[in-house]
């Protein structure tokens, strides 16, 4: 019974997302094989981001079921890095790295909208460190007590800002190798190109967060 209910909940969630995204996306038609299908392993939920020139891209939302891949929403407008896309992430290069990345957890200044990912509601004490042993990790501390450099010049970000009303952490540079980039998120758009993140309308992002489950990935290409 639990398995049946779980499957039913997944179907209801997918149908609800498809209906919710109908306003924000282009019409969903018959699905061709998605470009990323050989690159995402066993993932059943994929956010596909494909560049459309400069700092713009489109996002398609995909679900894999018994009959294969089906688009849940397509053509969602997104903004990417001010330098467009790049083959890999680097510190101080405002480009969105191409590849396939896990979607590890969500956070935001706003309350948890629900969904399958772990969610942290941030305060001014939440940071994304770009310094020392805590490089490319979320940290919680009072500014005066943080064991890392909180200056924006260091690359460290305070997570209590309007653009992070809602955000999903992309698993870029999980090895945390200094210089190879950090703080890559799918987050609320403020209407401007990003420093390498993927940004979209907040209302649409909330619906995606509510739909996502552990194991989902984002696939990015030009």
N, C-alpha and C positions, 0 to 999 in steps of 0.2 A: 504493500500500500504506500509506504514512504517513497519508493522508487517511482510509482505511478504519479503521486502528488508532485514529486520533484520535476518529473518530465512535464507535467501539466503546467507547473509554475513557469518553467523555462519557455514553453510555447506562449503562454499568456504574456510574459515579459517581452518576448520578441514581437508579438503582434502589437502590444501597447507602444513599443518604441517605434515601430513602423508607422503607426498612426500619428504619434507625436511628432515624428520627423517629416511628415508629409508636407507641412507648410515650409519647412526650412530647406527641403531638398527637391531635386528634380524627380519626375515620375520614375517609379521602379518598374522595369520591364523584365523580360526573360533574362536569366543569368547566363552569361558566358563564363568560361573558366577564368577566375580572377588571376591577375598577373603574379600574385604573391603565393599561389597555392603550393608551390614546391619549396617554399622558404620558411613556412611557419610551423613546421612539425605537426604536433597534435592539437594545436590551438583550434578552438571552435568559434572564437570571436576575434575579429580583426578590424582595426581602424586603418583603412588604406588612405594614405595622403600622397597625392601626386601633384607635383609642381605644374603651374600653369603660366609661369613666367614671372621673373622678378621676385617679389616677396609674397606672391599669392599662390594658393594651391586649392585643390578641392579634396574633400574627405568623403569617402564612401564607407559605409558601415556594413560589415558582412557577418553572417551567422552560418556555421556549418552544421547541417543536420543529416538525417538519414538519406536524403536525396542529394546531398552535396552542398555546395556553397550557394547561398541566396543573399542578395542585397537587401538590407533592412532600410537603408536610406542612402541616397546618392547625391553627388554634386553639392555637398555642404561647403559654402565658402569658408576658407581659412586663410590666416596670415602666417607666414613663416619668417625666417631670419632676414634681416635687412640685406644680407649678402647672399640671399637665396639658399641653395642647398650645397652641401659639400660631401665628398666621399666619406669623411670621418670628422668626429668632433675634435676641436682644439680650443684651449683657453683663449679668450680675447678675440675669437673669430666669430662674428655674429651670423653664422650660417647654420641651418638645420641639417643634422647629419643623416645621410641616407642609410637605410638598412632596416632590420627587423629588431624591435626592442620589446621587452616585457613591459607591462603596465602594472607597477608594483603596489602602489597604494594611492589614495587620494587625500587631499587636504583642502582647506579653504578658510577664509575669514567668516564665511557663513555656516550655519548649522548643517550637519550631515543630512544630505538629501535622500539617503538610503542607497541600497545597492550591495553588491557582493564584495567590494573592495574595502579594506580597512580604511577608515577616514579619521583624520585629525582636524579638529576645529582649532585654528591658530589664534594666537594672541601676539602682542608685540614681542614676546619672549621666544618666538619661533624663528629659526634661522636655517639657511642652507649654506654650510661652510665650504669655503674654497681655500682653506688654510691648514697646513700641518697635518697631523694624524687624523683629523676629522674631515679631511678633504672629500667633497662630494657626498656628504651625509646631512640629514636633517638633525638639528640640535635644538635643545630647549634650555635657555638660560637667560638670566638678567644680563643686559649688555655689559655692565661693569664686571660681571663674574664669568663671562664666557672665556674658555681656555683657548680661544682662537681669535684671529683678527676679524673684527666686525666691520671694518671700514669697507665701503663700497669699492675702494681702489684695490682691495685684495681679491675682489670677485665674490666675496660673501654677500648673500642677499638676506634681507629681512623679509619674512613671508607674510607679514601683515600689511598687505597693500591691495588696492582695488583690483589689480590685474589677477590677483590670486583669490578672488571671491570663491572660485572653485578651481581645482587643478588636479591633474593626474600625473604621477611621477613616471617618467620614461626611464627604463633601465639602461641608460647610456653610461659607458665606462664603469661598469659594476666592479671592475678590478680596482677602481679608485686610483689610477695611475696619474700622478700630478702632471698637468699640462695637456691631458687628453680629454678635458672637458667635463663639465658637471652642471647640475641645475637645469636639466632639460625636462620641461613639463608640457602637457596639453592643458592650456589654461584659458581663462576668460579674456576675450579680446578687448583692448582699449581703442581699437581702430587704427593702430600703428603697427608696422613691422616689428618683429621681436628680435631678441638677441640670440635666437636659435631655437626657441620653443615653437610650438604649434598653438595658435590661438583661434578661437571661434566664439560665436555668440553664446552668452552665458546660459540662456534658457535651453538652448540645444545641448550644451555641455552637461547641464544638470540631468537631462533625459538620458544621455549616454552613460553618465556615472551610475544612474539608477539601474541601467541595463547590464553593466559590466559585471563579470564574475572573475574570480582568480583564474589565471592561465591565459587571459586575453593578451593580445599583442598589438603593437602599432607597426605598420609597414610603410616605409617612406621611400619615394623614388621620384626622379625627375621625369 
